[in-house]
Each structure stands twice: as C-alpha cells, then as structure tokens.
Amino acid sequence: MTRRSLVLSAALMAFPSLLQALTLECSINRSNAGGGYITDVYILQHDAASGQAIVSDGLILYFNDEQPMTAQVAEDTAKKLVLTWKVRMTNRTGQTANMQFRASFFKGDQTLVVRAAPGGDYSNTFEGRGRCRPV
C-alpha cells in the first residue's frame, strides 16, 4: 500500500460519519519552503451540514498514532474552505512543540495552500501549495 493510499484509508475509516462529506485528496508541490513540516499529500474531509472536519497527512499519522485528526473550520464560504489544526510533535531529544497548521482550499481552481508555524515565540513559518481533487 502506498503512503498516499494509507493516508486516504486512515482518514476514511477514522470518521465513518463523514463518508458523505466532501473528501479531497491534495498533492503539494515539493519545495524547501515547507521545512519538512509540509507533506506531499493531504486528505481533507468536511461535512458542511454538521460543521465537522478532519485532516490527515504523513506527519499527522506519525505523531497521532496512525490516526487522522479533527480540524476546526475557520472559514467556509462559496469561494474558500479554511481548516486549522495543531500537531504535538516530539523530537529525538524529547523536546515538544505544538505546530499550528492552516489549510486554505480555494474552491474555484481547486488549489490548496498549507501553512505551518510553531507555537510559542517562534517566528518561523512554512508553506506549501498544490492542487486537490475530490475522491
């Protein structure tokens, strides 16, 4: 099973109540701007009726026991869907950080912009851009 299909399968199985929701598979262009925090595949699910959303990618699966995460819907308009979430990460030396993510899906041209920023007093930000397709 490829990493892409693993991310999609995990997302679909974790929240069966969202099976009728909008499900997007998004591919991010490779770039150094992602800093290793922006992965190449994202799965976004959003049920407009209930307001529920989940997100999955390789980083989430790694740090969240192979499970997708609930995301907060920051914006849902005719033009754009914005989801936010936090991933608690621990490095090899035991230091932890809460990385904050924001995914903006532009409905017209099906593009996605993912931004990540470490919590706390850090000024670093990371970004990736790509395209989504409904699945």
PyMOL CGO cylinders between C-alpha atoms (Angstrom):
from pymol import cmd
from pymol.cgo import CYLINDER

trace = [
    CYLINDER, 0.00, 0.00, 0.00, 1.42, 3.39, -0.93, 0.3, 1, 1, 1, 1, 1, 1,
    CYLINDER, 1.42, 3.39, -0.93, 1.76, 6.20, 1.60, 0.3, 1, 1, 1, 1, 1, 1,
    CYLINDER, 1.76, 6.20, 1.60, -0.89, 8.16, -0.32, 0.3, 1, 1, 1, 1, 1, 1,
    CYLINDER, -0.89, 8.16, -0.32, -3.45, 5.36, -0.08, 0.3, 1, 1, 1, 1, 1, 1,
    CYLINDER, -3.45, 5.36, -0.08, -2.57, 4.78, 3.59, 0.3, 1, 1, 1, 1, 1, 1,
    CYLINDER, -2.57, 4.78, 3.59, -3.30, 8.44, 4.40, 0.3, 1, 1, 1, 1, 1, 1,
    CYLINDER, -3.30, 8.44, 4.40, -6.61, 8.28, 2.48, 0.3, 1, 1, 1, 1, 1, 1,
    CYLINDER, -6.61, 8.28, 2.48, -7.70, 4.97, 4.01, 0.3, 1, 1, 1, 1, 1, 1,
    CYLINDER, -7.70, 4.97, 4.01, -6.92, 6.14, 7.53, 0.3, 1, 1, 1, 1, 1, 1,
    CYLINDER, -6.92, 6.14, 7.53, -8.96, 9.29, 7.01, 0.3, 1, 1, 1, 1, 1, 1,
    CYLINDER, -8.96, 9.29, 7.01, -11.97, 7.49, 5.59, 0.3, 1, 1, 1, 1, 1, 1,
    CYLINDER, -11.97, 7.49, 5.59, -12.02, 4.79, 8.26, 0.3, 1, 1, 1, 1, 1, 1,
    CYLINDER, -12.02, 4.79, 8.26, -11.47, 7.04, 11.28, 0.3, 1, 1, 1, 1, 1, 1,
    CYLINDER, -11.47, 7.04, 11.28, -14.66, 9.03, 10.85, 0.3, 1, 1, 1, 1, 1, 1,
    CYLINDER, -14.66, 9.03, 10.85, -17.32, 6.90, 9.12, 0.3, 1, 1, 1, 1, 1, 1,
    CYLINDER, -17.32, 6.90, 9.12, -19.94, 9.56, 9.89, 0.3, 1, 1, 1, 1, 1, 1,
    CYLINDER, -19.94, 9.56, 9.89, -18.18, 11.79, 7.35, 0.3, 1, 1, 1, 1, 1, 1,
    CYLINDER, -18.18, 11.79, 7.35, -18.45, 9.30, 4.47, 0.3, 1, 1, 1, 1, 1, 1,
    CYLINDER, -18.45, 9.30, 4.47, -20.97, 11.59, 2.74, 0.3, 1, 1, 1, 1, 1, 1,
    CYLINDER, -20.97, 11.59, 2.74, -18.78, 14.64, 3.32, 0.3, 1, 1, 1, 1, 1, 1,
    CYLINDER, -18.78, 14.64, 3.32, -16.62, 16.44, 0.82, 0.3, 1, 1, 1, 1, 1, 1,
    CYLINDER, -16.62, 16.44, 0.82, -13.36, 14.48, 0.67, 0.3, 1, 1, 1, 1, 1, 1,
    CYLINDER, -13.36, 14.48, 0.67, -10.33, 15.98, -1.05, 0.3, 1, 1, 1, 1, 1, 1,
    CYLINDER, -10.33, 15.98, -1.05, -7.00, 14.41, -1.90, 0.3, 1, 1, 1, 1, 1, 1,
    CYLINDER, -7.00, 14.41, -1.90, -4.44, 17.17, -2.24, 0.3, 1, 1, 1, 1, 1, 1,
    CYLINDER, -4.44, 17.17, -2.24, -0.94, 16.97, -3.69, 0.3, 1, 1, 1, 1, 1, 1,
    CYLINDER, -0.94, 16.97, -3.69, 1.56, 19.59, -2.59, 0.3, 1, 1, 1, 1, 1, 1,
    CYLINDER, 1.56, 19.59, -2.59, 4.41, 20.68, -4.84, 0.3, 1, 1, 1, 1, 1, 1,
    CYLINDER, 4.41, 20.68, -4.84, 7.82, 19.83, -3.39, 0.3, 1, 1, 1, 1, 1, 1,
    CYLINDER, 7.82, 19.83, -3.39, 9.63, 22.88, -2.07, 0.3, 1, 1, 1, 1, 1, 1,
    CYLINDER, 9.63, 22.88, -2.07, 12.21, 23.81, 0.55, 0.3, 1, 1, 1, 1, 1, 1,
    CYLINDER, 12.21, 23.81, 0.55, 9.68, 26.35, 1.89, 0.3, 1, 1, 1, 1, 1, 1,
    CYLINDER, 9.68, 26.35, 1.89, 7.87, 23.54, 3.71, 0.3, 1, 1, 1, 1, 1, 1,
    CYLINDER, 7.87, 23.54, 3.71, 10.77, 22.98, 6.10, 0.3, 1, 1, 1, 1, 1, 1,
    CYLINDER, 10.77, 22.98, 6.10, 9.89, 19.30, 6.39, 0.3, 1, 1, 1, 1, 1, 1,
    CYLINDER, 9.89, 19.30, 6.39, 6.60, 20.15, 8.10, 0.3, 1, 1, 1, 1, 1, 1,
    CYLINDER, 6.60, 20.15, 8.10, 4.51, 20.38, 4.94, 0.3, 1, 1, 1, 1, 1, 1,
    CYLINDER, 4.51, 20.38, 4.94, 3.98, 16.92, 3.47, 0.3, 1, 1, 1, 1, 1, 1,
    CYLINDER, 3.98, 16.92, 3.47, 3.28, 15.96, -0.13, 0.3, 1, 1, 1, 1, 1, 1,
    CYLINDER, 3.28, 15.96, -0.13, -0.26, 14.58, 0.39, 0.3, 1, 1, 1, 1, 1, 1,
    CYLINDER, -0.26, 14.58, 0.39, -3.18, 15.89, 2.45, 0.3, 1, 1, 1, 1, 1, 1,
    CYLINDER, -3.18, 15.89, 2.45, -6.63, 14.40, 2.84, 0.3, 1, 1, 1, 1, 1, 1,
    CYLINDER, -6.63, 14.40, 2.84, -9.28, 16.88, 3.91, 0.3, 1, 1, 1, 1, 1, 1,
    CYLINDER, -9.28, 16.88, 3.91, -12.86, 15.98, 4.82, 0.3, 1, 1, 1, 1, 1, 1,
    CYLINDER, -12.86, 15.98, 4.82, -15.59, 18.46, 5.56, 0.3, 1, 1, 1, 1, 1, 1,
    CYLINDER, -15.59, 18.46, 5.56, -19.28, 17.93, 6.24, 0.3, 1, 1, 1, 1, 1, 1,
    CYLINDER, -19.28, 17.93, 6.24, -20.94, 21.30, 5.75, 0.3, 1, 1, 1, 1, 1, 1,
    CYLINDER, -20.94, 21.30, 5.75, -24.19, 20.09, 7.33, 0.3, 1, 1, 1, 1, 1, 1,
    CYLINDER, -24.19, 20.09, 7.33, -22.60, 19.17, 10.66, 0.3, 1, 1, 1, 1, 1, 1,
    CYLINDER, -22.60, 19.17, 10.66, -19.61, 21.50, 10.53, 0.3, 1, 1, 1, 1, 1, 1,
    CYLINDER, -19.61, 21.50, 10.53, -17.26, 18.57, 11.21, 0.3, 1, 1, 1, 1, 1, 1,
    CYLINDER, -17.26, 18.57, 11.21, -13.87, 18.30, 9.52, 0.3, 1, 1, 1, 1, 1, 1,
    CYLINDER, -13.87, 18.30, 9.52, -10.88, 16.01, 9.67, 0.3, 1, 1, 1, 1, 1, 1,
    CYLINDER, -10.88, 16.01, 9.67, -7.44, 16.16, 8.13, 0.3, 1, 1, 1, 1, 1, 1,
    CYLINDER, -7.44, 16.16, 8.13, -4.74, 13.59, 7.51, 0.3, 1, 1, 1, 1, 1, 1,
    CYLINDER, -4.74, 13.59, 7.51, -1.18, 13.59, 6.18, 0.3, 1, 1, 1, 1, 1, 1,
    CYLINDER, -1.18, 13.59, 6.18, 2.02, 11.69, 6.88, 0.3, 1, 1, 1, 1, 1, 1,
    CYLINDER, 2.02, 11.69, 6.88, 3.05, 13.98, 9.74, 0.3, 1, 1, 1, 1, 1, 1,
    CYLINDER, 3.05, 13.98, 9.74, -0.32, 13.61, 11.48, 0.3, 1, 1, 1, 1, 1, 1,
    CYLINDER, -0.32, 13.61, 11.48, -0.25, 9.85, 11.10, 0.3, 1, 1, 1, 1, 1, 1,
    CYLINDER, -0.25, 9.85, 11.10, 3.29, 9.71, 12.52, 0.3, 1, 1, 1, 1, 1, 1,
    CYLINDER, 3.29, 9.71, 12.52, 2.62, 11.87, 15.59, 0.3, 1, 1, 1, 1, 1, 1,
    CYLINDER, 2.62, 11.87, 15.59, -1.03, 10.88, 16.16, 0.3, 1, 1, 1, 1, 1, 1,
    CYLINDER, -1.03, 10.88, 16.16, -0.81, 7.07, 16.42, 0.3, 1, 1, 1, 1, 1, 1,
    CYLINDER, -0.81, 7.07, 16.42, -1.63, 6.49, 12.73, 0.3, 1, 1, 1, 1, 1, 1,
    CYLINDER, -1.63, 6.49, 12.73, -4.96, 8.34, 13.08, 0.3, 1, 1, 1, 1, 1, 1,
    CYLINDER, -4.96, 8.34, 13.08, -6.30, 11.44, 11.30, 0.3, 1, 1, 1, 1, 1, 1,
    CYLINDER, -6.30, 11.44, 11.30, -7.18, 14.49, 13.41, 0.3, 1, 1, 1, 1, 1, 1,
    CYLINDER, -7.18, 14.49, 13.41, -10.23, 16.63, 13.89, 0.3, 1, 1, 1, 1, 1, 1,
    CYLINDER, -10.23, 16.63, 13.89, -9.79, 20.05, 12.32, 0.3, 1, 1, 1, 1, 1, 1,
    CYLINDER, -9.79, 20.05, 12.32, -11.56, 23.31, 13.10, 0.3, 1, 1, 1, 1, 1, 1,
    CYLINDER, -11.56, 23.31, 13.10, -13.44, 25.06, 10.32, 0.3, 1, 1, 1, 1, 1, 1,
    CYLINDER, -13.44, 25.06, 10.32, -12.13, 28.63, 10.39, 0.3, 1, 1, 1, 1, 1, 1,
    CYLINDER, -12.13, 28.63, 10.39, -13.97, 29.71, 7.23, 0.3, 1, 1, 1, 1, 1, 1,
    CYLINDER, -13.97, 29.71, 7.23, -16.43, 28.14, 4.80, 0.3, 1, 1, 1, 1, 1, 1,
    CYLINDER, -16.43, 28.14, 4.80, -17.68, 30.38, 2.02, 0.3, 1, 1, 1, 1, 1, 1,
    CYLINDER, -17.68, 30.38, 2.02, -18.64, 29.86, -1.61, 0.3, 1, 1, 1, 1, 1, 1,
    CYLINDER, -18.64, 29.86, -1.61, -15.02, 30.56, -2.57, 0.3, 1, 1, 1, 1, 1, 1,
    CYLINDER, -15.02, 30.56, -2.57, -12.90, 29.11, 0.22, 0.3, 1, 1, 1, 1, 1, 1,
    CYLINDER, -12.90, 29.11, 0.22, -12.72, 26.47, 2.94, 0.3, 1, 1, 1, 1, 1, 1,
    CYLINDER, -12.72, 26.47, 2.94, -10.15, 27.03, 5.71, 0.3, 1, 1, 1, 1, 1, 1,
    CYLINDER, -10.15, 27.03, 5.71, -9.27, 24.32, 8.22, 0.3, 1, 1, 1, 1, 1, 1,
    CYLINDER, -9.27, 24.32, 8.22, -6.91, 24.65, 11.18, 0.3, 1, 1, 1, 1, 1, 1,
    CYLINDER, -6.91, 24.65, 11.18, -5.32, 22.07, 13.47, 0.3, 1, 1, 1, 1, 1, 1,
    CYLINDER, -5.32, 22.07, 13.47, -2.37, 21.54, 15.80, 0.3, 1, 1, 1, 1, 1, 1,
    CYLINDER, -2.37, 21.54, 15.80, 0.10, 18.65, 15.89, 0.3, 1, 1, 1, 1, 1, 1,
    CYLINDER, 0.10, 18.65, 15.89, 2.04, 17.99, 19.08, 0.3, 1, 1, 1, 1, 1, 1,
    CYLINDER, 2.04, 17.99, 19.08, 5.50, 16.88, 17.98, 0.3, 1, 1, 1, 1, 1, 1,
    CYLINDER, 5.50, 16.88, 17.98, 8.42, 15.45, 19.93, 0.3, 1, 1, 1, 1, 1, 1,
    CYLINDER, 8.42, 15.45, 19.93, 11.95, 15.43, 18.50, 0.3, 1, 1, 1, 1, 1, 1,
    CYLINDER, 11.95, 15.43, 18.50, 14.72, 12.90, 19.12, 0.3, 1, 1, 1, 1, 1, 1,
    CYLINDER, 14.72, 12.90, 19.12, 15.94, 14.74, 22.23, 0.3, 1, 1, 1, 1, 1, 1,
    CYLINDER, 15.94, 14.74, 22.23, 12.48, 14.81, 23.84, 0.3, 1, 1, 1, 1, 1, 1,
    CYLINDER, 12.48, 14.81, 23.84, 11.63, 18.45, 23.14, 0.3, 1, 1, 1, 1, 1, 1,
    CYLINDER, 11.63, 18.45, 23.14, 7.98, 19.03, 22.27, 0.3, 1, 1, 1, 1, 1, 1,
    CYLINDER, 7.98, 19.03, 22.27, 6.32, 21.66, 20.13, 0.3, 1, 1, 1, 1, 1, 1,
    CYLINDER, 6.32, 21.66, 20.13, 2.76, 22.37, 19.05, 0.3, 1, 1, 1, 1, 1, 1,
    CYLINDER, 2.76, 22.37, 19.05, 2.92, 23.01, 15.32, 0.3, 1, 1, 1, 1, 1, 1,
    CYLINDER, 2.92, 23.01, 15.32, -0.08, 25.03, 14.13, 0.3, 1, 1, 1, 1, 1, 1,
    CYLINDER, -0.08, 25.03, 14.13, -1.42, 24.34, 10.64, 0.3, 1, 1, 1, 1, 1, 1,
    CYLINDER, -1.42, 24.34, 10.64, -3.82, 26.24, 8.38, 0.3, 1, 1, 1, 1, 1, 1,
    CYLINDER, -3.82, 26.24, 8.38, -5.07, 24.80, 5.08, 0.3, 1, 1, 1, 1, 1, 1,
    CYLINDER, -5.07, 24.80, 5.08, -6.89, 27.12, 2.68, 0.3, 1, 1, 1, 1, 1, 1,
    CYLINDER, -6.89, 27.12, 2.68, -8.76, 25.32, -0.10, 0.3, 1, 1, 1, 1, 1, 1,
    CYLINDER, -8.76, 25.32, -0.10, -9.86, 27.57, -2.95, 0.3, 1, 1, 1, 1, 1, 1,
    CYLINDER, -9.86, 27.57, -2.95, -12.99, 26.02, -4.43, 0.3, 1, 1, 1, 1, 1, 1,
    CYLINDER, -12.99, 26.02, -4.43, -12.86, 27.72, -7.84, 0.3, 1, 1, 1, 1, 1, 1,
    CYLINDER, -12.86, 27.72, -7.84, -9.50, 26.44, -9.05, 0.3, 1, 1, 1, 1, 1, 1,
    CYLINDER, -9.50, 26.44, -9.05, -9.15, 23.56, -6.54, 0.3, 1, 1, 1, 1, 1, 1,
    CYLINDER, -9.15, 23.56, -6.54, -5.86, 24.87, -5.14, 0.3, 1, 1, 1, 1, 1, 1,
    CYLINDER, -5.86, 24.87, -5.14, -4.61, 24.40, -1.59, 0.3, 1, 1, 1, 1, 1, 1,
    CYLINDER, -4.61, 24.40, -1.59, -2.22, 26.50, 0.48, 0.3, 1, 1, 1, 1, 1, 1,
    CYLINDER, -2.22, 26.50, 0.48, -0.95, 24.89, 3.70, 0.3, 1, 1, 1, 1, 1, 1,
    CYLINDER, -0.95, 24.89, 3.70, 0.90, 26.99, 6.26, 0.3, 1, 1, 1, 1, 1, 1,
    CYLINDER, 0.90, 26.99, 6.26, 2.62, 25.76, 9.41, 0.3, 1, 1, 1, 1, 1, 1,
    CYLINDER, 2.62, 25.76, 9.41, 4.01, 27.73, 12.34, 0.3, 1, 1, 1, 1, 1, 1,
    CYLINDER, 4.01, 27.73, 12.34, 5.49, 26.51, 15.61, 0.3, 1, 1, 1, 1, 1, 1,
    CYLINDER, 5.49, 26.51, 15.61, 3.62, 27.58, 18.72, 0.3, 1, 1, 1, 1, 1, 1,
    CYLINDER, 3.62, 27.58, 18.72, 5.24, 29.89, 21.23, 0.3, 1, 1, 1, 1, 1, 1,
    CYLINDER, 5.24, 29.89, 21.23, 7.63, 32.71, 20.49, 0.3, 1, 1, 1, 1, 1, 1,
    CYLINDER, 7.63, 32.71, 20.49, 9.00, 31.35, 17.22, 0.3, 1, 1, 1, 1, 1, 1,
    CYLINDER, 9.00, 31.35, 17.22, 8.72, 33.48, 14.10, 0.3, 1, 1, 1, 1, 1, 1,
    CYLINDER, 8.72, 33.48, 14.10, 9.28, 30.66, 11.59, 0.3, 1, 1, 1, 1, 1, 1,
    CYLINDER, 9.28, 30.66, 11.59, 6.53, 29.88, 9.10, 0.3, 1, 1, 1, 1, 1, 1,
    CYLINDER, 6.53, 29.88, 9.10, 6.43, 27.20, 6.43, 0.3, 1, 1, 1, 1, 1, 1,
    CYLINDER, 6.43, 27.20, 6.43, 4.25, 26.95, 3.36, 0.3, 1, 1, 1, 1, 1, 1,
    CYLINDER, 4.25, 26.95, 3.36, 3.28, 24.54, 0.61, 0.3, 1, 1, 1, 1, 1, 1,
    CYLINDER, 3.28, 24.54, 0.61, 0.99, 24.91, -2.40, 0.3, 1, 1, 1, 1, 1, 1,
    CYLINDER, 0.99, 24.91, -2.40, -0.74, 22.36, -4.54, 0.3, 1, 1, 1, 1, 1, 1,
    CYLINDER, -0.74, 22.36, -4.54, -3.97, 21.07, -6.06, 0.3, 1, 1, 1, 1, 1, 1,
    CYLINDER, -3.97, 21.07, -6.06, -6.85, 18.99, -4.77, 0.3, 1, 1, 1, 1, 1, 1,
    CYLINDER, -6.85, 18.99, -4.77, -9.25, 16.57, -6.37, 0.3, 1, 1, 1, 1, 1, 1,
    CYLINDER, -9.25, 16.57, -6.37, -12.48, 15.19, -4.92, 0.3, 1, 1, 1, 1, 1, 1,
    CYLINDER, -12.48, 15.19, -4.92, -12.40, 11.47, -4.07, 0.3, 1, 1, 1, 1, 1, 1,
]
cmd.load_cgo(trace, "trace")
